[in-house]
Amino acid sequence: DIEQITETLGNSRYFYGLRRTSEGELFISKVDLLELKDGVQVNRPGAVSDNFNDFSRGVDFFDGRDGQHRKNYKNLVYEQYKWDGRNIFYYVNTDGELVLRINEQYTYEA
């Protein structure tokens, strides 16, 4: 039953990952653990020694870069990520500000 599954997931139903490209573009990924088609790839292919190995559901992570802004784990996809029980929608408003809505979608005008 969906209510029991939701209760079991608690504050870790949704995964929100932040990554930055080498060009400086920011991307936010949202994964709903109740969606069978959704998934999270933690590490990119590469040397095992460059992997992040401490990924756990429900445990937030904010240490993907060091004080010099270098990646701490070369293969790690998300430099920061958090788990939440709330369905959060991030969007950029007309003033260029990053805004979030909780349990309320945002649709950009065409």
N, C-alpha and C positions, 0 to 999 in steps of 0.2 A: 504494500500500500504506500502511496506517494507521501502521505503525511509521516509515516514511520521513517521512510528514507530521508526526508527533509530534516526530521528531528535528529537522526543519526549524524547527518552531515553538519548540523548546527551552524557555526560561524565559518565553515569552510566549504560551502556549496560552490561559491564562485571564486575563480582564480583570476587575478588581474596582474598581468606582467608588463613591465616597461622595458623597452629596448631602444637603443640609439644606433643608427647606421654610421658608417665611417664618414658620411657627408653631414652628420649632425641631425638628421631627421629623427623625430621621436615617434614611436609606435606604442600604442597600448593594446594589449590583447586581453580579451575576456573569454573565459571558458566556464560553461555551466556543467558541473559534474553530472547533472541529470540528463544531459543531452548525449545520446550515444555517439553522435557524429563528432562531438567536440573532443579535443585531446590537447595535451601539453607536451611539447618536446623541450626537455630541459637543456640538453647539450647538443651541439652540432657534431657531425662526424669529425674525428681527429684523434690525436694521441690521448690515451686514457689519463695520462698525468695532467692534462689540461682540462679535465672534466670537473664539474661541480658535483660532489657526491653526497651532499647533505640534504637533498630535497625530501621534504616530508609534507604530506597534506596537513594543512592547518598551521604550518610554521612559516611566518613571514620572513623575507630576506631583503636587506637593503645595502649589502656590502659588495656589490659587483664591481666597484672601482675603488682604487686606492687614493691616497691624498694627492697624487700626481695625475689623477684621472685615467690611469691605466687600468685595463680590465684585470681583475684578480684571477679569473678563470677564462682562458682563451676560448674554450668551446661553449661556455655558458650563453644561452640565448637571451635570457632576461637578466638585466643588471639589477633590477629590483622587482620584487613581486610581493603580493599580499593576498590573503584569503579573506573572504567576507561572506556572511550569510545574506547580505542585502544585494539586490540586483541594481548595480550602479551603472549609469550611463554617463560617460565623459563626452564632452563636445566642446568645440571652440565657438564662442559667440561672435557677433559682428564686430566687437571691439578687440578681437584677437585673444580673449581671455579663455583659459581652460576652466570649464564649469562642469559640475557633476550634478546629476539628478538621481534620486533614489526611487526605484520602482516606477519611474516615469520616463518613457522613451522620448528621444528627440529626433525629429526628421528635418534634414536640411531642405531648403527650398530648391527646386530644380532650376 
